[in-house]
Amino acid sequence: MVTSQYDHIWDCCCDHGFLGAALVAKKAAPCVHFVDLVPDLMDQLESKLKRYFPIVAGSDFASLSYSQWEVHCMDLCQLQLKEFKGKHLVIIAGVGGDLMSAMVEAITQNNATAEIDFLLCPVHHHYTLRQQLIALDLGLKAETLMIENRRYYEIILTAPKNNIGVSAMSPVGNTIWQCPNQDEFNLAFNYLNKTLAHYKRKQRKNGAEMQPIIDAYSAVTLQLC
Ligand SMILES: C[S@@+](CC[C@H](N)C(=O)[O-])C[C@H]1O[C@@H](n2cnc3c(N)ncnc32)[C@H](O)[C@@H]1O
């Protein structure tokens, strides 16, 4: 999902920076930014990046075999993208969907004129996150479902809904339920059942507010395309 159209890729909540480092090595964009708010972690990461991907002063993108990079030890909600010209891909992975909703809201509101796509991989609370994306007028560029260590992940590429190639965002997902083969159908089937079981368990504690979510997931039709 990380195509070569971006000038800046932001690995937000980067932790040890594995994702961003892979993007630097792939030369995925002229500059890959690492953002996290833990100072020790970011100091260690910066030392490693200096060792493996030394910045060569004055070198341009074409002459390097990897991306330039920058490390930002900060709260990502404070990001000011106008200092960086061009198109941005902001990646946030590995935090809860409710926290991620607040992060995406803060970044969009603080950077109203910037051209930003978001690539999001939340831990739980997908419905809340998708509702927030809809409220922010963001639509769907691509989405996929994957499983690793028996955990399911939705990966959502989202952009302003008036952009070319962007369709309406569904609160429960759209193309993740349209499966190109039997393996992906089985994956989606198991994920859908697990998700419904989760919200039904929550309904026993939280009552009526879960009903619209259960109704929305119950209306999903899996397709083998
Ligand atoms: C579980 S790690 C996720 C690591 C990696 N992105 C992944 O998907 O495996 C969550 C990281 O988010 C960082 N984090 C949480 N809130 C943040 C914020 N507001 N700004 C920047 N980083 C934040 C934490 O310091 C932590 O390193």
The ligand as a MOL file (V3000), in Angstrom:
LIG
                    3D

  0  0  0     0  0            999 V3000
M  V30 BEGIN CTAB
M  V30 COUNTS 27 29 0 0 0
M  V30 BEGIN ATOM
M  V30 1 C 2.9280 -0.5490 20.5850 0
M  V30 2 S 3.9630 0.6680 19.9380 0 CHG=1
M  V30 3 C 3.6140 0.5030 18.2210 0
M  V30 4 C 4.8490 0.1990 17.4720 0
M  V30 5 C 4.7090 0.0170 15.9760 0
M  V30 6 N 4.0930 1.1850 15.3420 0
M  V30 7 C 3.9490 -1.2450 15.6760 0
M  V30 8 O 2.8900 -1.1860 15.0510 0
M  V30 9 O 4.4060 -2.3270 16.0370 0 CHG=-1
M  V30 10 C 3.1550 2.1770 20.3760 0
M  V30 11 C 4.1090 3.3760 20.3490 0
M  V30 12 O 3.3240 4.5480 20.2820 0
M  V30 13 C 4.0120 5.5840 20.9440 0
M  V30 14 N 3.0740 6.6820 21.1870 0
M  V30 15 C 1.9180 6.6260 21.9090 0
M  V30 16 N 1.2990 7.8220 21.8910 0
M  V30 17 C 2.0620 8.6590 21.1190 0
M  V30 18 C 1.9510 10.0240 20.7360 0
M  V30 19 N 0.9140 10.7730 21.1180 0
M  V30 20 N 2.9220 10.5430 19.9510 0
M  V30 21 C 3.9650 9.7920 19.5370 0
M  V30 22 N 4.1270 8.4770 19.8810 0
M  V30 23 C 3.1880 7.9280 20.6770 0
M  V30 24 C 4.5480 4.8690 22.1750 0
M  V30 25 O 5.6260 5.5820 22.7520 0
M  V30 26 C 4.9670 3.5110 21.5940 0
M  V30 27 O 6.3340 3.4880 21.2360 0
M  V30 END ATOM
M  V30 BEGIN BOND
M  V30 1 1 1 2
M  V30 2 1 2 3
M  V30 3 1 2 10
M  V30 4 1 3 4
M  V30 5 1 4 5
M  V30 6 1 5 6
M  V30 7 1 5 7
M  V30 8 2 7 8
M  V30 9 1 7 9
M  V30 10 1 10 11
M  V30 11 1 11 12
M  V30 12 1 11 26
M  V30 13 1 12 13
M  V30 14 1 13 14
M  V30 15 1 13 24
M  V30 16 1 14 15
M  V30 17 1 14 23
M  V30 18 2 15 16
M  V30 19 1 16 17
M  V30 20 1 17 18
M  V30 21 2 17 23
M  V30 22 1 18 19
M  V30 23 2 18 20
M  V30 24 1 20 21
M  V30 25 2 21 22
M  V30 26 1 22 23
M  V30 27 1 24 25
M  V30 28 1 24 26
M  V30 29 1 26 27
M  V30 END BOND
M  V30 END CTAB
M  END
